[in-house]
């Protein structure tokens, strides 16, 4: 009789483990931290003063806003 109880408990545990994975990603997604948005603009033939924030006559308001509120890597 003891072996029947052990097999029943193992079967119940196996069933619980098989039904758990669909719920695990949802539980983990609720606790994760939002990742930052990263935009990389790479221009090949852009001159030193071809953008508005660098003193150009050409108006580039969207790029100027990105440059003023973000991080500029210019080297």
Secondary structure, DSSP 8 states (H G I E B T S, - for coil): -HHHHHHHHHHHHHHHHHHHHHHHHHHHHHHS-----------SS--TT-SGGGT-SS--HHHHHHHHHS-----
